[in-house]
Amino acid sequence: MPWIEPLSPEQDESGLLDRIYAGSRSRSGEVAQIIQVMSPRPDLLEPFLELYIRLMQGTSGLTRAEREWVAVLTSQYNDCHY
C-alpha cells in the first residue's frame, strides 16, 4: 500500500487526471497503483506515460519482450514489486 495519498479525478479541477485514468484502465477497469501514486501531479504523469510508451513500444534494437524483461529484472533488482 502506498504512503502517498492518490488524487481522485474529482479532485483534479483541470480534468487531466480523468482523461489519463480513462486511457490507463486495465481490462478489469482498474487503474494501476503506480499510476495512482503519481496522480497528485497529473501535469507530470501525462509526459511520464508518453515517455514510457515510447520506450516500451517505440523503435528499438530490443524486442518488446526483451524490454519487458529488462523492466522486470530492474524491478526485481531494486526489490520493487511493480
N, C-alpha and C positions, 0 to 999 in steps of 0.2 A: 504494500500500500504506500503510495507516495506521500511525502510530507508537505508537498506543495499543493495548496488548495486550488483545484481547477476552476476556471471561469466557465459559467454556463453561457450558452448562446444568448439567453435572455439578458444577461448582464452586460453583453457587448453592444454598446449603442451603435457601433459602426455597421453591424450586420456581417462583418467579415468572418467572424468565427462560425456563424451559422452556415455560411457558404463553404468554409473549409470542412466543417464536420459533415455536411451533406456529401462532399466528394471523397470523404475518408472512411465512410461507414463500411464495415465488412458485410459479407452476405447475411449475417445474422442481425445486422443493424447496429452493431456495437462500434464505438469509436475507441481505437487502441489507447491504452493508458498513457503511453509515451506521448501521444498527440495531446491528450487531455492535460498532461503535466505542463506542456508548453502553451496551453491556452491563455494564460494571463498576458501573453504578448502575441496576439494574433497577427500583428504587423510583422513580426519576425518569423512566426510559424509558417506563413504562406511562402516566403522565399526559401525557408529551410526545406519544405516539402518539394518545391520545384527543383532545388539542388539534388535532393535525394533521388527523385525520379530520373533526373538526367544522369546521375552517377550509376544508378542500378539498371536503367533501361536504354540509355543512350549508346552511341557507337563507342566501342572499346576493343582492346586487344584480348579481353577476357569475355567468356560467355556469361550469360546472365546467371547460370548455375554456379559458375566459378566466383562471381561477385557475391552471390548469396553465401557461399561457403566462407569467403573472406569475412563477411559481416558476422556470420555465426561464430567463427573461430576468434575473431576480435572480441566479441561479446563474452565468449567463454573465458578468454584470457583475462578480461577485465572483471570477471565474476559478476557479469550483468545478465540478467535473465531475458532482456529484450533481444 
